[in-house]
Amino acid sequence: MASRPEILWPTVLVGVFGMFSINLAVTLAAYAKTVYHSGAGGYGLLTSVVALGSLTGALISAGRTRTRLRTLVAIAATLATLDMVAAAAPAEWAYCLVMVAVGACTLLFLTSANSTVQLAAGDSIRGRVMSVYLLVFIGSGAFGGPLIGWLDQHFGPRTGMLVSGLVPAVATALVAVKLARLADVRLRPATVRALLKAA
């Protein structure tokens, strides 16, 4: 698994996003209570707009025919950026608009990561690979919920939202750099072979 970037890096990203970004319900509740003071009705509105975005993301995912690591990293970077933008949203309506996009990107990210891992794993190991993948995803969410809740309680929901985007953004950038280096290493031998054939 560690030698297959199509399996390793989506799993790493899912772990990081699962710990920080996917625990959105915790932060939405804190926003409704302490930022916009909209109570249960406000929380229902926020979860509804995220669900609307998720539906949009699901429809987009259904129309896609293939997955690539480059696309997955781009979606992850977009999701992390949207989380940070949401932390700075001045009004509830602006926050809701960003949350629609967050819901869509979250669904796109999860389906892309899942598809990439499953298609990269051979039939003989797919069950074991997916068990590790789900362990990382669900386990990171279990650890991340209390952490994000603690940040929301002690530093405010905006800080929790910012951290939910900032940490995954750093992880995504590191993965992108690693993948770029791997692509460069693979390209060089291919270039050498092409030069030898030309000679």
N, C-alpha and C positions, 0 to 999 in steps of 0.2 A: 504493500500500500504506500509506504513512504517513497518508493522509487517511481511511483506513477503520479505525475503532477495533476492529471485530470481527476484523480481521486483525493490526493492529499490536500491540495489548496482549497478546493470547494469545501472540504470538511473543516479546515481551519477557519475559513471565513464564516461558515455557518455557526461554528462554536463562538466566535467573537460577536457576531451579530445576534446570536441567540441569547448571549449573556446581557447585551446592552440594548440593542434596538428592538428586538422582538417582544420585550417586556413592556410594551407600550401601554397596556391597560393600567399599569401602576401609575405611570406619569399622567395619563389622561384623567384619572380620578383626582390626582393632586391638583392638576390644572383647574378642573371644574370647581374644586373646593376652595383653593387659596389664591388662584390667579384671576379667574373670571367670576368667582362667587356665584356660579349658576346652579350649584347643587346637583341633585339627581337628574333633573331635566337636562342640564348642561352636559353632564357625563353621557347621557343617552345620545345627545346630539353629536358629541365628539366621536363616540364609538360608531355611530351611524355613518358619518362621513368617511371614517376609515374603512368601514365595510363596503361603502360605495366604491372607494378606490380599489379595494381588494377584488371586487367583482369586475371592475375594469381591467385590472391586471390579469385576472383569470381568463377573460375573453381574449386578451392579447396573447397570453401564453398558449391558448388553444390553437391560435393561428400560426404559431411558429413551427418550423419543420426540423430545425437542428439547434444544437447548443454548442457554444465555443467558450473556452476559458476567457478569451479577451472580452467577449460580450458579458460574461458573468462579472468580471472585474469592473467593467463600465457600469453595470447596473448597481453593483455594491457601492461604487464611488458616488453614484447619483443618490442612492438611498441615504448614505452617511451625510452627504451635503444637505439634503432636504431636512434631515433631523436637526442639523445645526441652524438652518434657516428658520425652522419652526420655533427654535428657542428664542429667536429675536422678533417673532411676530408680535406687533404691538396691540392688535385687537383680535377679538374672538373670531370674527369673520375671516380675517387673514390667516389665522391659525387653522381654521377649518379647511380653507382652500389648500394649504400646504399638506394637511393631513390626508386629503384625497389622493394627492400625489404620493405621499408616504405609503398609503395602503396599497396603491398600484405597484409601486416599486418593491414593496415587501413581498407581495405575491409573485412578481416576476423573478425576484432574487431566489426565493425558496424553490420555485419550480425549476428554474435554470440550474441551480446547484444540485437538486435531486436528480434531474435528468442527466446532467453531466457525469455524476458519479455512477449512476446505474448503467449508462451506456459504456462507460470506460471499464467497468468491472466485467470480467469474464463470467460465463454461466456457472462455472465451478466454484467461484468465490463470491458471487454477488450477494448471497445471503449473509455471509460473514462481514463483507464490506458495509452493507446497509445496516447491520446491527451496530457496528462501530459508529457509523454516521449518525444514526438515531440516538445512540447513547450520548454522543457529543452534543447534538442539538438539544435534546431534552434535558440533559444534565446541566448544560450551560445556562439554560433558562431557569432551572431550579436555583442555581447559585446567583444568577443575575437579578432575580426578582427582589430578594431582600436588599441587595446592594443598591439597586436603583431606588427602592423605597427609602433606604437610609439617606441617600443623597437628596431625594425630594423633601424629606422631613427636615433635614438639618441645614441644607443649603438652598432649598427652593426648587420648585419644579422646572424652572428655566435652566438651572444648572444641571439638573438630572437629564433634561432633554439635550443640552449641549454635550454632556459627556457621552450620552447615547449615540451621538453622531461623531464626536471627535475621536474616541478610541477606535471604533470601526474604520474611520477614515485613515488613521495611521496604519492600522493593520492592512487595509486594502492597498495603500501605497507601498508598503513593504512587500506584499505579495506581487504587486505589479512589477516592482524592481526585480524580484527574484525570477519571475517568468520572463522578463526581458533578457536577463542574463542567460537563462536556459535556452531561449530562442537564439541568442547570439552564438552560444556554444554549439548548438545544432547546425547553425547556418555555416559556420566556418569549415567544418569537415565537408559539407556539401559543396562549398565554393572551391575547396582544394580539389575535390574529385572532378568538378566541372573543368577546372584549369588543366588538370592532367589529361582529361579526355580531349580537350582542345589542342593540347600539345601533341 
